[in-house]
């Protein structure tokens, strides 16, 4: 028995959980055997990539909050919308994690049992309820940021107002529509809602929603280019500011790939959980990248306040390198000074001994402690000395 053969969701919910754990959720394609013990999965990609972008967004967001409260001490509407959007993104990520652990996220439907499909119903509703407001609030924060930065130019204000109006109207309508069509209607359970006609009616708009969202992302990517080029600053600084805003290209690329998987999902509903996992993956990247991009100006302000820049790093590295190069020279000089000090002390001791033996009439330069002058002896004197030594040895003297 599969989910395709169960037309009535009430029948599925009436089956005991012990029985549901033995019923496959879907039929595999020809030539493929179900694998319930160790199936192929996209869970590592969903959790790993999502967690990496979450950490990036969290670091940028923390720097943003610190900068707003401790440095600039100003809080704007863009900060509020970004905070709300980031909160919805975190809830969405939590829903994805729960679906990977307790549901069927990232797996083929023929490798699952019916109990996992029933458990996914609440997660599907929360995912739909969170993803649209998250994207809408994050993009709204970018429009507000552009308005604050580029308000001196009339054309920029007009472009921001047009884009913001379309974006807010679009995401607000999709949020309300998605909540109404995906939530349980009177007399329905959560699982019955996920297999109802109104739920599938909302999924039919998945591709148009992806297209409009992608166009808004590219609109946000292109909008600041002309304004930056008109700024009165050096070409190098203009390039740096452009690179700062072009980081939004990550979100635009993510929305483009997300649209591709939405189209694949819409064309064939075979193996829906596996295809929906790709949509979830790139949706996470788009949301968290948007939070990071909207926090980039405050990140730049934070680094400038703490005098942390590439030039300061280069100067510090140059000073450290010069310090290391000077150390051997100082050590060599110290060694030479030590040797000279030893010679001077030896010279003073020698003078002291000479005075004690009544040799003060000699110049100090005539006596060197390290050199001993041996008087020259004639051959006859040497022979006489040797004979005397031999005689003393024989006599025992």
C-alpha positions as CSV (number, residue, x, y, z in Angstrom):
1,X,0.0,0.0,0.0
2,X,1.4,3.4,-1.0
3,X,0.4,7.0,-0.5
4,X,-0.8,7.1,-4.1
5,X,-3.3,4.4,-3.4
6,X,-4.8,6.1,-0.3
7,X,-7.2,8.7,-1.6
8,X,-8.5,9.7,1.7
9,X,-6.1,11.3,4.2
10,X,-8.5,10.3,7.1
11,X,-7.8,6.7,6.3
12,X,-4.1,7.3,6.6
13,X,-4.4,9.0,9.9
14,X,-6.6,6.2,11.3
15,X,-3.9,3.6,10.7
16,X,-1.9,2.9,13.9
17,X,1.6,4.3,13.9
18,X,3.1,0.8,14.1
19,X,1.5,-0.1,10.8
20,X,2.5,3.3,9.2
21,X,6.1,2.5,9.9
22,X,5.8,-0.6,7.6
23,X,4.0,1.0,4.6
24,X,6.2,2.6,1.9
25,X,5.4,6.2,1.1
26,X,5.9,5.8,-2.6
27,X,6.7,3.3,-5.4
28,X,10.2,3.3,-6.7
29,X,11.0,3.7,-10.4
30,X,11.6,0.5,-12.4
31,X,14.9,-1.1,-11.6
32,X,15.3,0.7,-8.2
33,X,14.9,-1.0,-4.9
34,X,13.8,0.9,-1.8
35,X,16.5,1.4,0.8
36,X,15.1,2.0,4.3
37,X,18.3,1.3,6.3
38,X,20.9,3.4,4.6
39,X,19.3,5.4,1.8
40,X,20.9,8.2,-0.4
41,X,20.3,11.5,1.3
42,X,20.8,15.3,0.8
43,X,20.8,15.9,4.6
44,X,24.5,16.6,4.9
45,X,24.3,19.3,2.2
46,X,21.1,20.8,3.6
47,X,22.6,21.1,7.1
48,X,26.2,21.8,6.2
49,X,25.7,24.5,3.7
50,X,22.8,26.0,5.6
51,X,24.8,26.1,8.8
52,X,27.8,27.7,7.0
53,X,25.7,30.6,5.6
54,X,23.9,30.9,8.9
55,X,27.2,31.5,10.7
56,X,28.2,34.1,8.1
57,X,24.9,35.9,8.4
58,X,25.0,35.7,12.2
59,X,28.5,37.3,12.4
60,X,27.5,40.1,10.0
61,X,24.3,40.7,12.0
62,X,26.1,40.8,15.4
63,X,28.5,43.3,14.0
64,X,25.6,45.3,12.7
65,X,23.8,45.4,16.0
66,X,27.0,46.3,17.9
67,X,27.8,49.1,15.4
68,X,24.3,50.5,15.6
69,X,24.2,50.6,19.4
70,X,27.9,51.2,20.4
71,X,29.3,53.3,17.5
72,X,26.7,55.1,15.5
73,X,24.1,54.9,18.2
74,X,21.3,55.1,15.6
75,X,18.6,52.5,14.8
76,X,16.8,52.7,11.5
77,X,13.9,51.0,9.8
78,X,16.3,48.9,7.8
79,X,17.7,47.4,11.0
80,X,14.2,46.5,12.2
81,X,13.2,44.8,8.9
82,X,16.5,43.0,8.7
83,X,16.1,41.7,12.3
84,X,12.6,40.4,11.6
85,X,13.7,38.8,8.4
86,X,16.7,37.2,10.0
87,X,14.4,35.8,12.8
88,X,12.1,34.3,10.2
89,X,15.1,32.8,8.4
90,X,16.4,31.1,11.6
91,X,12.9,29.6,12.2
92,X,12.9,28.4,8.6
93,X,16.3,26.8,9.1
94,X,15.1,25.1,12.3
95,X,12.1,23.7,10.4
96,X,14.5,22.3,7.8
97,X,16.7,20.7,10.5
98,X,13.6,19.1,12.1
99,X,12.5,17.8,8.8
100,X,15.9,16.2,8.2
101,X,15.9,14.5,11.6
102,X,12.3,13.5,12.1
103,X,10.8,13.8,8.6
104,X,11.7,12.9,5.1
105,X,13.7,16.0,4.0
106,X,16.5,15.2,1.6
107,X,15.4,11.6,0.8
108,X,13.7,9.8,-2.0
109,X,10.0,9.2,-1.3
110,X,10.3,5.4,-1.9
111,X,13.0,5.2,0.8
112,X,10.5,6.5,3.4
113,X,7.5,5.1,5.4
114,X,4.2,6.8,5.7
115,X,4.8,7.8,9.3
116,X,7.6,10.2,8.1
117,X,5.3,11.7,5.5
118,X,2.6,12.4,8.2
119,X,5.3,14.0,10.4
120,X,6.3,16.3,7.6
121,X,2.9,18.0,7.3
122,X,3.5,20.5,10.1
123,X,7.0,21.3,8.9
124,X,5.7,22.0,5.4
125,X,3.2,24.5,6.7
126,X,5.8,26.3,8.8
127,X,8.3,26.4,5.9
128,X,5.7,28.1,3.7
129,X,4.7,30.5,6.5
130,X,8.3,31.6,7.1
131,X,10.2,31.6,3.8
132,X,8.1,34.3,2.1
133,X,8.1,36.9,4.9
134,X,11.8,36.3,5.5
135,X,12.7,37.1,1.9
136,X,10.4,40.1,1.8
137,X,11.7,41.7,5.0
138,X,15.3,41.2,4.0
139,X,14.8,42.8,0.6
140,X,12.8,45.6,2.1
141,X,15.7,46.4,4.4
142,X,18.0,46.7,1.4
143,X,15.6,49.1,-0.3
144,X,15.5,51.2,2.9
145,X,19.3,51.2,3.0
146,X,19.5,52.3,-0.6
147,X,17.1,55.2,0.1
148,X,19.3,56.4,3.0
149,X,22.5,56.2,1.0
150,X,21.4,57.5,-2.3
151,X,18.6,60.0,-1.3
152,X,20.5,63.1,-2.7
153,X,19.7,61.9,-6.3
154,X,16.1,62.2,-7.4
155,X,16.3,59.3,-9.9
156,X,17.6,57.0,-7.1
157,X,14.7,57.9,-4.8
158,X,12.2,57.1,-7.6
159,X,13.9,53.8,-8.4
160,X,13.9,52.8,-4.7
161,X,10.3,53.7,-4.3
162,X,9.2,51.8,-7.4
163,X,11.2,48.7,-6.4
164,X,10.2,48.8,-2.7
165,X,6.5,49.2,-3.6
166,X,6.5,46.2,-6.0
167,X,8.5,44.1,-3.5
168,X,6.4,44.8,-0.5
169,X,3.1,44.3,-2.4
170,X,4.3,41.1,-3.9
171,X,5.7,39.4,-0.8
172,X,2.8,40.6,1.4
173,X,0.3,39.1,-1.0
174,X,2.2,35.9,-1.3
175,X,2.6,35.6,2.5
176,X,-1.1,36.0,3.1
177,X,-2.1,33.7,0.2
178,X,0.4,31.0,1.2
179,X,-0.8,31.1,4.8
180,X,-4.5,30.8,3.9
181,X,-4.1,28.1,1.3
182,X,-1.6,25.9,3.2
183,X,-3.2,26.1,6.6
184,X,-5.9,23.7,7.7
185,X,-9.4,24.8,6.8
186,X,-12.3,24.1,9.1
187,X,-12.6,20.3,9.8
188,X,-9.2,19.5,8.4
189,X,-6.1,18.2,10.2
190,X,-2.6,19.4,9.3
191,X,-1.9,16.3,7.2
192,X,-5.3,16.6,5.4
193,X,-4.4,20.2,4.6
194,X,-1.1,19.2,2.9
195,X,-2.9,16.8,0.5
196,X,-5.8,19.1,-0.1
197,X,-6.7,20.9,-3.3
198,X,-6.1,24.3,-1.9
199,X,-2.5,23.4,-0.8
200,X,-1.7,22.1,-4.3
201,X,-3.3,25.2,-5.8
202,X,-0.7,27.3,-4.0
203,X,2.2,25.1,-5.2
204,X,1.1,25.8,-8.7
205,X,2.3,29.4,-8.2
206,X,5.8,28.2,-7.2
207,X,7.4,29.1,-10.5
208,X,5.9,32.6,-10.9
209,X,6.8,33.4,-7.3
210,X,10.4,32.3,-8.1
211,X,10.6,34.4,-11.2
212,X,9.4,37.6,-9.5
213,X,11.7,37.0,-6.6
214,X,14.7,36.5,-8.9
215,X,13.9,39.8,-10.8
216,X,13.7,41.7,-7.5
217,X,17.1,40.3,-6.5
218,X,18.8,41.4,-9.8
219,X,17.1,44.8,-9.5
220,X,18.6,45.2,-6.1
221,X,22.0,44.1,-7.5
222,X,22.0,46.6,-10.4
223,X,20.4,49.6,-8.6
224,X,23.4,50.9,-6.7
225,X,25.9,50.7,-9.6
226,X,25.1,54.1,-11.2
227,X,24.9,55.8,-7.8
228,X,28.4,54.5,-6.8
229,X,29.9,55.6,-10.1
230,X,28.6,59.2,-9.5
231,X,30.2,59.5,-6.1
232,X,33.1,61.9,-5.7
233,X,35.9,59.5,-4.8
234,X,38.9,57.9,-6.3
235,X,38.4,54.9,-8.8
236,X,40.0,52.6,-6.2
237,X,37.4,53.5,-3.6
238,X,34.6,53.3,-6.1
239,X,35.7,49.8,-6.9
240,X,35.8,48.9,-3.2
241,X,32.2,50.2,-2.7
242,X,31.0,48.3,-5.8
243,X,32.5,45.1,-4.6
244,X,30.7,45.7,-1.3
245,X,27.4,45.9,-3.0
246,X,28.1,43.2,-5.6
247,X,28.2,40.6,-2.8
248,X,24.5,40.6,-3.3
249,X,25.2,38.6,-6.4
250,X,25.4,35.5,-4.2
251,X,21.7,36.0,-3.3
252,X,20.8,36.7,-7.0
253,X,22.6,33.5,-8.2
254,X,20.9,31.5,-5.4
255,X,17.5,32.7,-6.5
256,X,18.3,31.8,-10.1
257,X,19.3,28.2,-9.2
258,X,16.3,28.0,-6.9
259,X,14.0,28.9,-9.8
260,X,15.6,26.1,-11.8
261,X,14.6,23.5,-9.2
262,X,11.2,25.1,-8.8
263,X,10.6,24.4,-12.5
264,X,11.8,20.8,-12.2
265,X,9.5,20.3,-9.3
266,X,6.6,21.8,-11.1
267,X,7.0,19.7,-14.3
268,X,6.9,16.4,-12.5
269,X,5.7,15.7,-9.0
270,X,7.5,12.4,-8.9
271,X,9.8,12.2,-5.9
272,X,8.7,15.6,-4.5
273,X,10.7,15.5,-1.3
274,X,14.0,15.1,-3.1
275,X,13.3,17.9,-5.5
276,X,12.0,20.2,-2.7
277,X,15.2,19.7,-0.8
278,X,17.1,21.6,-3.5
279,X,14.6,24.4,-3.3
280,X,15.1,24.5,0.5
281,X,18.9,24.5,0.2
282,X,19.1,27.4,-2.2
283,X,16.3,29.3,-0.3
284,X,18.5,29.2,2.8
285,X,21.5,30.5,0.9
286,X,19.4,33.4,-0.6
287,X,18.0,34.4,2.8
288,X,21.3,34.3,4.8
289,X,23.3,35.9,2.0
290,X,20.7,38.7,1.9
291,X,21.2,39.3,5.7
292,X,25.0,39.4,5.2
293,X,24.7,41.8,2.2
294,X,22.4,44.2,4.1
295,X,24.9,44.3,7.0
296,X,27.9,45.1,4.8
297,X,27.9,48.9,5.2
298,X,27.8,48.6,9.0
299,X,30.6,46.0,8.8
300,X,32.7,48.5,6.9
301,X,31.9,51.2,9.5
302,X,32.9,48.8,12.3
303,X,36.3,48.1,10.6
304,X,36.9,51.7,10.0
305,X,36.1,52.6,13.6
306,X,38.6,50.1,14.9
307,X,41.2,51.1,12.3
308,X,41.2,47.7,10.8
309,X,42.0,47.8,7.1
310,X,44.2,46.3,4.5
311,X,46.6,49.2,4.6
312,X,46.9,48.9,8.4
313,X,47.5,45.2,8.1
314,X,50.2,45.9,5.5
315,X,51.8,48.6,7.7
316,X,51.8,46.3,10.7
317,X,53.3,43.4,8.7
318,X,56.1,45.8,7.3
319,X,56.9,47.0,10.8
320,X,57.1,43.4,12.2
321,X,59.3,42.3,9.3
322,X,61.7,45.3,9.9
323,X,61.8,44.5,13.6
324,X,62.8,40.9,12.8
325,X,65.4,42.0,10.4
326,X,67.0,44.4,12.9
327,X,67.3,41.8,15.7
328,X,70.4,39.9,14.3
329,X,72.3,43.2,13.9
330,X,71.5,44.2,17.5
331,X,72.6,40.8,18.7
332,X,75.8,41.1,16.8
333,X,76.5,44.5,18.3
334,X,75.8,43.2,21.7
335,X,78.2,40.4,21.3
336,X,80.9,42.7,20.1
337,X,80.3,45.0,23.1
338,X,80.6,42.0,25.4
339,X,83.9,41.0,23.9
340,X,85.3,44.5,24.2
341,X,84.1,44.7,27.8
342,X,86.0,41.5,28.6
343,X,89.2,42.8,27.0
344,X,88.9,46.0,28.9
345,X,88.4,44.2,32.2
346,X,91.4,42.0,31.5
347,X,93.5,45.0,30.7
348,X,92.6,46.6,34.0
349,X,93.5,43.5,35.9
350,X,96.8,43.2,34.1
351,X,97.6,46.8,35.1
352,X,96.8,46.1,38.7
353,X,99.2,43.1,38.7
354,X,102.0,45.1,37.1
355,X,101.7,47.8,39.7
356,X,101.9,45.2,42.4
357,X,105.2,43.9,40.9
358,X,106.7,47.3,40.4
359,X,106.2,47.5,36.7
360,X,104.3,50.7,36.6
361,X,106.9,52.4,34.5
362,X,105.9,50.4,31.5
363,X,103.3,51.7,29.2
364,X,100.0,49.8,29.2
365,X,100.3,49.2,25.5
366,X,103.5,47.2,26.0
367,X,101.6,44.5,27.9
368,X,98.8,42.4,26.5
369,X,97.3,39.7,28.6
370,X,96.6,37.5,25.7
371,X,100.2,37.6,24.4
372,X,103.2,36.2,26.3
373,X,106.7,37.2,25.1
374,X,109.2,34.3,25.5
375,X,112.8,35.5,25.7
376,X,115.1,34.0,23.0
377,X,117.8,31.6,24.3
378,X,121.1,30.5,22.8
379,X,121.7,26.9,21.9
380,X,124.4,26.6,24.6
381,X,122.0,27.9,27.2
382,X,119.3,25.4,26.1
383,X,121.8,22.5,26.3
384,X,122.9,23.7,29.8
385,X,119.3,23.9,31.0
386,X,118.5,20.4,29.7
387,X,121.6,18.9,31.4
388,X,120.7,20.6,34.7
389,X,117.2,19.1,34.5
390,X,118.5,15.6,33.8
391,X,120.9,15.9,36.7
392,X,118.1,17.0,39.0
393,X,116.0,14.0,38.0
394,X,118.8,11.5,38.7
395,X,119.6,13.1,42.1
396,X,116.0,13.3,43.1
397,X,116.2,17.1,43.7
